[in-house]
Amino acid sequence: MLIIQKGESAVSKPSYSGLLLFKMCLLQSWYGLSDYDVEDRLNDSLLFSYFYGMHIDEVSPDHSNLSRFRSTLYKN
């Protein structure tokens, strides 16, 4: 049985910051963006990357990470 600790993925990579994902939700709401659109903006816009606090060489969360985070927020 695979046991995953909170804060890491199934392949033992560190998970994305909750603050980062929350900021994605904020900008998504402010600009009326879909999950796919906010992911694209994070990868393409220096302004969005600066707001998120990500470095240019970091991999951004994809739309499925954002969707799961939002679902978890609404459940609690």
Secondary structure, DSSP 4 states (H G I P E B T S, - for coil): -----TTB-TTSPBPPPHHHHHHHHHHHHHHT--HHHHHHHHHH-HHHHHHHT--TTSPPP-HHHHHHHHHHHHH-
